[in-house]
């Protein structure tokens, strides 16, 4: 299975994970600072800034785009519970 590196700027840690892993799962495992509420893409609590590698995450769903708009996100923001890692990226909590 392909692997990808994700860097969490808030804690200065990079980890290698299987492609397709959701960002929130990695954040929980390593104790990064992404907070979450519903884990369903509905509350917006887990919003994160994608600093590098936005194109290395899955495309946002219609629901995620709606929640991001409602939370006045910018073009570099994603929901950690929805974004799956496909390649190397660098993120931080919003």
Secondary structure, DSSP 8 states (H G I E B T S, - for coil): --EEEEEETTTTEEEEEETT-BHHHHHHHHT-S---S-SSSSS-TTEEEEEE-GGGB----HHHHHHHHHTT--TTEEETTT-BB-S-EEEEE-
